[in-house]
Amino acid sequence: METRLKNKIIAHAQQDFSEEDSKTVQSVERALSLIEILADTREAMQLGELVAKANLKSSTVHRLLSTLIHRGFVEQDERSRYRLSMKLYHIGNAVSSATSLREIALPLMQELLERFNETVNLAVLDCNEVVYLEQLESSNLVVVRMFARVGNRGPAHCTGSGKVLLAGLDKEDLRRYLEEVELQRFTSDTITDPLILLGELQKVRADGYALDLGERDEGVRCVAAPIKNHRGKVVAALSVSGPSMRMTSSYISNELCPMVKEVAGRISRRIGYLD
C-alpha cells in the first residue's frame, strides 16, 4: 500500500513538473507572438484586437501583456491601447550596430591586408573575453598558428585587441575585471601581475595602440588600435597579427602602428566618432 501511494505521489509530481515546463515554453512562444503582432501592425492595439489576432483567451493575453509591460517591452497608452516600447528599438540597434560595424570595417580591413599581407582582425569585448567578429587571413607562405578565429573567444590581458578593449573600460568596470579574471600565463611573456597590467593599459591609452609580443602565442606579434563610437567609447579593436620573424620591432614602430591607428580612426569616424 505504501509503495503504491509513493509511486502515485511521484507520478503526480512528475506530471506537475512536465505540465509546468510545457506552460513555461508555451508562455514564451505566446509572448513572442504578441510582440510579432504588434510589430507587424505598427500601431497601438486594443486588447480585443490582440486577442482576436493571437487567437488566445482574453485573460491569457492580458497576463502576457502585463509581464511584457513590467519588463519594458510593451507600453500602454491613455486609451488602454498597447504598443511596442523603445526597449525593442534599442535591442534592434544593438544587433544592427554589430552588423554595421563589420560592414563598415571590412573594406578598410582589406586595405590593411593588401598593404601588409598579415592577418587582420576585428574584435569586441564580451563577458571579460575577446570575441573575434571578423578576420582576413594572410596569404604568406609562412603563416603562424593563432587561437584567434572568427567567433572564437579568448583572454583579454595577453592580446593586443584585448588590451585595447580593457584600456577603454571605465575604472569601475576595469576593477571588476581584475577581481573576476585570473590572469593566466600562456607564454613566458604573458603579463600575470595586475599592477603591471594596469601600467600597460595606461601606456595603451597614452599611445593609442597596444602590442602583443608573443604573450598569447609563441612567435606571434600583434598591433591593435581602438575603434570608438559617437560617444568616444571604445567599442571594438582593429589588429594586425603575424610571425615575429616578419614583424620586427622597427617594422611595428615605423609601419604597422601608424597605419593600424590611422585605419582604426577612419572606422571610428565612419560610425560617428568625432576627433
C-alpha positions as CSV (number, residue, x, y, z in Angstrom):
1,M,0.0,0.0,0.0
2,E,2.8,2.4,1.0
3,T,4.7,1.6,-2.2
4,R,1.6,2.2,-4.3
5,L,1.0,5.5,-2.6
6,K,4.6,6.5,-3.0
7,N,4.5,5.7,-6.7
8,K,1.3,7.7,-7.1
9,I,2.9,10.8,-5.5
10,I,6.0,10.6,-7.6
11,A,3.9,10.2,-10.8
12,H,1.8,13.2,-9.8
13,A,4.9,15.3,-9.1
14,Q,6.4,14.4,-12.5
15,Q,3.2,15.3,-14.2
16,D,3.1,18.7,-12.5
17,F,6.7,19.3,-13.5
18,S,6.1,18.3,-17.1
19,E,3.0,20.5,-17.3
20,E,4.7,23.4,-15.7
21,D,7.7,23.1,-18.1
22,S,5.3,23.0,-21.0
23,K,3.5,26.0,-19.8
24,T,6.7,28.0,-19.4
25,V,7.7,27.3,-23.0
26,Q,4.2,27.9,-24.3
27,S,4.1,31.3,-22.4
28,V,7.4,32.4,-24.1
29,E,6.0,31.4,-27.5
30,R,2.8,33.3,-26.9
31,A,4.6,36.4,-25.6
32,L,6.8,36.5,-28.7
33,S,3.7,36.0,-30.8
34,L,2.2,39.2,-29.3
35,I,5.4,41.1,-29.9
36,E,5.3,40.0,-33.6
37,I,1.7,41.0,-34.0
38,L,2.4,44.5,-32.6
39,A,5.5,44.8,-34.8
40,D,3.6,43.8,-37.9
41,T,0.6,46.1,-37.2
42,R,2.9,49.0,-36.4
43,E,0.1,50.7,-34.5
44,A,-1.2,50.7,-30.9
45,M,-3.9,48.0,-30.5
46,Q,-6.8,47.3,-28.1
47,L,-6.8,44.2,-26.0
48,G,-9.7,42.8,-28.0
49,E,-7.7,43.2,-31.3
50,L,-4.8,41.4,-29.9
51,V,-7.0,38.6,-28.5
52,A,-8.5,38.1,-31.9
53,K,-5.2,38.1,-33.8
54,A,-3.4,35.9,-31.3
55,N,-6.4,33.5,-31.0
56,L,-6.0,33.3,-27.3
57,K,-8.2,33.9,-24.2
58,S,-8.5,37.5,-23.1
59,S,-7.2,36.6,-19.6
60,T,-4.1,34.9,-21.2
61,V,-3.3,37.9,-23.4
62,H,-3.8,40.3,-20.5
63,R,-1.5,38.4,-18.3
64,L,1.2,38.2,-21.0
65,L,0.9,41.9,-21.8
66,S,1.2,42.7,-18.0
67,T,4.5,40.8,-18.0
68,L,5.8,42.5,-21.1
69,I,4.9,45.9,-19.7
70,H,6.6,45.0,-16.5
71,R,9.8,44.1,-18.4
72,G,9.6,47.2,-20.5
73,F,8.9,45.6,-23.9
74,V,5.4,46.9,-24.3
75,E,3.7,50.2,-23.3
76,Q,0.0,51.1,-22.6
77,D,-1.3,54.5,-23.6
78,E,-4.0,56.6,-22.0
79,R,-6.7,54.9,-24.2
80,S,-5.6,51.4,-22.9
81,R,-4.0,50.5,-26.2
82,Y,-0.8,48.5,-26.4
83,R,2.3,49.2,-28.5
84,L,6.0,48.1,-28.5
85,S,8.3,50.2,-26.4
86,M,11.7,51.8,-27.2
87,K,13.4,48.9,-25.4
88,L,13.0,46.8,-28.5
89,Y,14.3,49.6,-30.6
90,H,17.5,49.7,-28.6
91,I,17.8,45.9,-28.8
92,G,17.4,46.1,-32.5
93,N,20.1,48.8,-32.7
94,A,22.5,46.6,-30.7
95,V,22.2,43.9,-33.3
96,S,22.4,46.3,-36.3
97,S,25.3,48.2,-34.8
98,A,27.4,45.0,-34.7
99,T,26.4,44.2,-38.3
100,S,27.1,47.7,-39.4
101,L,30.5,47.8,-37.7
102,R,31.6,44.7,-39.6
103,E,30.2,46.0,-42.9
104,I,32.0,49.4,-42.4
105,A,35.2,47.8,-41.1
106,L,35.6,45.1,-43.8
107,P,36.8,47.2,-46.8
108,L,39.2,49.1,-44.5
109,M,40.5,45.8,-43.1
110,Q,41.0,44.7,-46.7
111,E,43.3,47.8,-47.2
112,L,45.4,46.7,-44.3
113,L,45.6,43.1,-45.7
114,E,46.6,44.3,-49.2
115,R,49.3,46.6,-47.8
116,F,50.9,44.3,-45.2
117,N,49.6,40.8,-46.1
118,E,49.3,39.9,-42.5
119,T,46.2,38.7,-40.7
120,V,43.7,41.4,-39.8
121,N,41.2,41.0,-37.0
122,L,38.1,42.9,-35.7
123,A,37.2,42.1,-32.1
124,V,35.0,43.2,-29.2
125,L,34.9,42.6,-25.5
126,D,32.1,40.3,-24.2
127,C,31.9,38.9,-20.6
128,N,35.5,39.7,-19.9
129,E,36.8,37.9,-23.1
130,V,37.8,39.0,-26.6
131,V,35.4,37.8,-29.3
132,Y,36.5,37.9,-32.9
133,L,33.9,39.3,-35.3
134,E,35.9,39.3,-38.5
135,Q,39.2,38.1,-39.8
136,L,41.1,38.4,-43.1
137,E,43.9,35.9,-43.3
138,S,47.4,36.5,-44.7
139,S,48.4,34.6,-47.9
140,N,52.0,34.5,-46.9
141,L,53.7,31.1,-47.1
142,V,54.8,31.3,-43.5
143,V,51.6,31.7,-41.5
144,V,51.7,31.2,-37.8
145,R,49.1,29.2,-35.9
146,M,46.9,31.6,-33.8
147,F,44.0,30.9,-31.5
148,A,42.2,33.9,-33.0
149,R,39.4,32.8,-35.3
150,V,36.0,34.3,-36.2
151,G,33.6,33.5,-33.4
152,N,36.3,32.4,-31.0
153,R,36.6,33.8,-27.5
154,G,39.9,34.4,-25.8
155,P,41.7,36.1,-23.0
156,A,42.0,39.9,-23.0
157,H,45.0,40.5,-20.8
158,C,47.5,39.0,-23.2
159,T,46.3,40.0,-26.6
160,G,46.7,43.3,-28.5
161,S,42.9,43.6,-29.1
162,G,42.2,42.7,-25.5
163,K,44.5,45.3,-24.1
164,V,42.9,48.0,-26.3
165,L,39.4,47.0,-25.1
166,L,40.5,46.8,-21.4
167,A,42.1,50.2,-21.7
168,G,38.8,51.6,-22.9
169,L,36.9,50.4,-19.8
170,D,36.0,52.9,-17.1
171,K,37.6,52.5,-13.7
172,E,34.8,50.5,-12.1
173,D,34.5,48.0,-15.0
174,L,38.3,47.6,-15.1
175,R,38.3,47.0,-11.3
176,R,35.6,44.4,-11.6
177,Y,37.5,42.7,-14.5
178,L,40.7,42.4,-12.4
179,E,38.6,41.0,-9.5
180,E,36.9,38.4,-11.6
181,V,39.5,37.2,-14.1
182,E,42.6,35.2,-13.4
183,L,45.5,36.5,-15.5
184,Q,46.5,33.1,-16.9
185,R,50.0,32.6,-18.2
186,F,50.3,31.3,-21.7
187,T,53.9,32.1,-22.6
188,S,56.9,33.4,-20.7
189,D,56.0,36.9,-21.8
190,T,52.4,36.9,-20.5
191,I,51.6,39.6,-18.0
192,T,50.1,37.9,-14.9
193,D,50.5,40.8,-12.4
194,P,47.5,43.1,-12.1
195,L,49.7,46.1,-11.3
196,I,51.9,45.5,-14.3
197,L,48.8,45.1,-16.5
198,L,47.4,48.4,-15.2
199,G,50.6,50.1,-16.1
200,E,50.5,48.5,-19.6
201,L,46.9,49.8,-20.1
202,Q,47.9,53.3,-19.1
203,K,50.5,53.2,-21.8
204,V,48.0,51.9,-24.3
205,R,45.7,54.9,-23.6
206,A,48.6,57.3,-24.0
207,D,50.0,55.7,-27.2
208,G,46.6,54.9,-28.8
209,Y,47.6,51.4,-29.6
210,A,48.6,48.1,-27.9
211,L,51.2,45.4,-28.6
212,D,51.2,41.7,-28.0
213,L,54.7,40.5,-28.4
214,G,54.3,36.8,-28.0
215,E,52.2,37.0,-24.9
216,R,49.4,34.7,-26.1
217,D,51.1,32.6,-28.8
218,E,54.8,32.0,-29.0
219,G,56.3,33.6,-32.1
220,V,53.2,35.8,-32.8
221,R,53.2,39.5,-32.6
222,C,50.2,41.9,-32.9
223,V,49.4,45.6,-33.1
224,A,45.9,46.8,-32.2
225,A,44.1,50.1,-32.1
226,P,40.8,51.2,-30.7
227,I,37.6,51.8,-32.6
228,K,35.4,54.4,-30.9
229,N,31.7,55.3,-31.3
230,H,30.0,58.7,-31.4
231,R,30.4,59.0,-27.6
232,G,34.1,58.3,-27.7
233,K,33.7,54.9,-26.1
234,V,35.9,52.1,-27.3
235,V,33.5,49.5,-28.9
236,A,36.0,47.4,-30.8
237,A,39.6,46.8,-31.7
238,L,41.3,46.5,-35.0
239,S,44.5,44.4,-35.1
240,V,47.2,43.1,-37.4
241,S,49.0,39.9,-36.4
242,G,51.9,37.9,-37.8
243,P,55.1,36.0,-37.1
244,S,57.8,37.7,-35.1
245,M,60.3,36.9,-37.9
246,R,58.4,39.4,-40.2
247,M,57.0,41.7,-37.6
248,T,60.3,43.2,-36.2
249,S,60.3,46.0,-33.7
250,S,61.3,48.6,-36.3
251,Y,58.6,47.4,-38.7
252,I,56.0,47.5,-36.0
253,S,57.0,51.0,-34.9
254,N,57.6,52.6,-38.3
255,E,55.0,50.8,-40.5
256,L,52.3,48.9,-38.6
257,C,51.5,51.2,-35.7
258,P,50.8,54.4,-37.6
259,M,48.7,52.6,-40.2
260,V,46.6,50.5,-37.8
261,K,45.9,53.6,-35.8
262,E,45.0,55.5,-38.9
263,V,42.6,52.9,-40.2
264,A,41.0,52.3,-36.8
265,G,40.5,56.1,-36.7
266,R,38.8,56.1,-40.1
267,I,36.4,53.3,-39.0
268,S,35.7,55.2,-35.8
269,R,34.7,58.3,-37.8
270,R,32.5,56.3,-40.1
271,I,30.5,55.0,-37.1
272,G,30.1,58.5,-35.7
273,Y,33.2,59.3,-33.7
274,L,34.3,63.0,-33.8
275,D,38.0,63.7,-33.1
